[in-house]
Amino acid sequence: MNIEILFGSIAHAASSSAQVTASAAGAVSTPSAFDLILKSGFVVQLVLLSLLAASVLSWSIILMKHRALKAAKKESQAFLNAFWYGQNLEEIFEKAEKQFAHAPVAAVFKAGYKELKKISQIDARNVRTESIANIHRALGRTALAETHGLEKMVGFLATIGSAAPFVGLFGTVWGIMNSFQGIGATGNANLAVVAPGISEALIATAAGLAAAIPSVMAYNYFVGRIKSIATEMDTFSQDFLNIVQRSMLKSNSAPTVNAQQ
C-alpha cells in the first residue's frame, strides 16, 4: 500500500513539473526579425537602412536594364531581318529612323549610311581608301557610343554586389561589440543575455547578402547580354563595309549601295 502511495506521489510530482515546464516554455516568446531591428542600436539601424536603399536602387536598375536590353535585342534582330531582305539602303534608312529607334545595330547602320551619303557626292576614284576609312570610323564611333549607353548604370550593380556584404559585416561587428559591452557592464554571460544582441547583429549580415546576391547575378547577366549586342554591332559593321567595298569596285563613283550586294 505504501509503495502504491509512493509511486502515486512521484507520478503527481512529475506531472506537475511537466505542466510548469510547458507553461514556462509557452511564456517565453521568440522575438521576430522586425522586433530585433526595432531594438537594435542606432549604428545597426543605419546600416540596415543603407542596405535597404541599396537594394531598392539595385532592383530599380535591374528592372530598367532588363527592359532596355530586351527592347534593344528585339529591335536589333528585327532591323537585321529588314536589312538583309531589303532592296535599297535609302528605304532601309527611312525604316530605321521610324521603326528601330532603340536598336543599337540600326544606329550603327544610320551612322554608316550618313557617311556614305556624304561620300557619294565626291569622286570616289581619288578617295576610295579614305572613304572606307571614314565609314569605318563612323561605324566604330557609333558602336562604342551605343555600347556605353547599354552599360550605363550597370556598374552600380557591381558596386552594390561587392560593397553590400562588407557593409552588413560592419553592422554585425558593431552589434556584437555592443553585446560584449553589455556583458561587461552587467557581469552576466548567460546565453539568454547574449543571444538577442548577437541576433540583432547577424541581421545586418543577412541584409548585406540579400542586397548583394541579386546585384551580382544581374550584373553578370547584363554584361553577357551587352557583349552579345556589341558583337552584333561589330559583325554588322564588317558586313556593311564589305558591301560598300564591293560596290565601289564595281563602279567608278561612290555608290548608292544595295543591301543584297
Long-range contacts (C-beta under 8 A, 24 or more apart in sequence): 31-196, 31-199, 33-203, 36-196, 36-199, 36-200, 36-203, 37-200, 37-203, 39-196, 39-200, 40-175, 40-200, 40-201, 40-203, 41-174, 41-175, 41-178, 41-200, 43-171, 43-174, 43-175, 44-171, 44-174, 44-175, 44-200, 44-201, 44-203, 44-204, 47-167, 47-168, 47-170, 47-171, 47-174, 47-204, 47-207, 48-171, 48-203, 48-204, 48-207, 50-167, 51-164, 51-167, 51-168, 51-204, 51-207, 51-208, 51-210, 51-211, 52-207, 52-211, 54-160, 54-163, 54-164, 54-167, 54-211, 55-160, 55-164, 55-207, 55-210, 55-211, 55-214, 57-156, 57-160, 58-156, 58-157, 58-160, 58-211, 58-214, 58-215, 58-218, 59-214, 61-153, 61-154, 61-156, 61-157, 61-218, 62-157, 62-214, 62-215, 62-218, 64-153, 65-153, 65-154, 65-218, 65-222, 68-102, 68-150, 69-150, 69-222, 69-225, 69-226, 69-229, 71-102, 72-102, 72-103, 72-104, 72-150, 72-229, 73-225, 73-228, 73-229, 75-99, 75-100, 75-101, 75-102, 75-103, 75-106, 76-100, 76-103, 76-104, 76-105, 76-106, 76-229, 76-232, 78-103, 79-103, 79-105, 79-106, 79-109, 80-105, 80-232, 80-236, 83-109, 83-236, 83-259, 84-259, 84-260, 86-259, 86-260, 87-258, 87-259, 87-260, 88-256, 88-258, 88-259, 89-113, 89-116, 89-256, 89-257, 89-258, 89-259, 90-256, 92-259, 104-143, 104-146, 104-147, 104-149, 104-150, 104-229, 104-232, 104-233, 105-229, 105-232, 105-233, 105-236, 107-142, 107-145, 107-146, 108-139, 108-142, 108-143, 108-146, 108-233, 108-236, 108-237, 108-240, 109-236, 109-240, 110-142, 111-138, 111-139, 111-141, 111-142, 112-138, 112-139, 112-142, 112-237, 112-240, 112-241, 112-244, 114-138, 116-244, 116-254, 116-255, 116-257, 119-254, 120-253, 120-254, 120-255, 120-256, 121-254, 122-254, 123-253, 123-254, 124-248, 124-251, 124-252, 124-253, 124-254, 124-255, 125-252, 125-253, 128-248, 131-248, 131-254, 132-241, 132-244, 132-245, 132-248, 135-240, 135-241, 135-244, 136-237, 136-241, 139-237, 139-240, 139-241, 140-237, 143-230, 143-233, 143-234, 143-237, 146-229, 146-233, 147-226, 147-229, 147-230, 147-233, 150-226, 150-229, 150-230, 151-226, 154-219, 154-222, 154-223, 154-226, 157-215, 157-216, 157-218, 157-219, 157-222, 158-215, 158-216, 158-219, 160-211, 160-212, 160-215, 161-212, 161-213, 161-215, 161-216, 161-219, 162-212, 162-216, 163-212, 164-208, 164-209, 164-211, 164-212, 164-215, 165-205, 165-208, 165-209, 165-212, 166-208, 167-204, 167-208, 168-204, 168-205, 168-206, 168-207, 168-208, 168-209, 168-211, 169-204, 169-205, 169-208, 170-204, 171-201, 171-204, 171-205, 171-207, 171-208, 172-201, 172-202, 172-204, 172-205, 173-201, 174-201, 174-204, 175-200, 175-201, 175-202, 175-204, 176-201
